[in-house]
Amino acid sequence: MPKKTAPDSTRRSEKSRRAIYAAALDLIGEVGYAKATIEGIAARAGVGKQTIYRWWSSKAEVLMEAFLDLGEQSHEQSGGGDAVIPDTGDLAADLKSVLRATVDELLDPRFEVPSRALAAEGVVNEELGRAFVAKLLEPSLQLYVQRLRTAQTAGQVRAELDPRIALELFVSPLAQRWLQHTGPISYEYTDTLVDYALHGLAPR
């Protein structure tokens, strides 16, 4: 008689976690952050409510981790590697390249729907807003800081500039246009932002 193998609790937990991530992202996209509930996520994932509370203390934590996981999966599918902005020696080209990738992500419904819902809720929900910035936004912005500091060392950017402020010249307009629907976002648009940021508005 064949010996029965014990259930793999690790595999079962990972399967449940993935189901919860998917359910959370789907639900927030359909009903928005405010109407999404732990009960709704649990029902859609096919797990008990207590399973969720065993791993997370709130729906904000569930959604934030689900979104972080989505980003990690996308990074792995694109080849993985260290999260850095490439340094080819051409700062403008490097910034344009990463901003074009950002445009692709913002226009991908898998990212666009949940990230828009989280960003919008973060405006009125201070706790969620802080978490959104700390866990999702700031790590990405620090990649720009690192690349701009490298450019400063190479003499491509003025040494006295604050990279954290400088990056807002091209990142913030993109975020505002995307969030507020003030115009289309495209490669041409982000390329222009980089050119304006690097070369200024005054005649050369």
Number of C-alpha atoms within 10 A of each C-alpha: 3 4 5 6 6 6 8 8 9 9 10 11 12 11 12 18 19 15 17 25 23 18 21 30 26 18 20 22 21 14 12 18 23 12 10 20 17 21 15 15 27 21 14 16 20 13 16 13 15 12 14 21 14 8 11 15 11 12 19 20 14 22 26 22 17 21 22 14 14 17 15 13 12 13 14 11 9 9 8 11 8 7 10 13 19 15 14 9 12 11 20 15 16 17 23 21 16 16 22 19 12 17 18 16 15 20 15 11 12 15 18 16 18 24 22 18 19 23 17 16 17 18 12 10 13 11 11 18 16 14 16 19 15 12 13 17 12 12 13 15 16 16 16 21 19 15 20 26 20 16 19 16 12 12 10 16 17 14 14 7 12 12 21 15 9 16 20 15 15 22 17 12 14 22 15 12 13 18 17 9 10 9 12 9 18 16 16 10 18 23 19 14 21 22 16 14 16 16 11 10 9 6 5 5
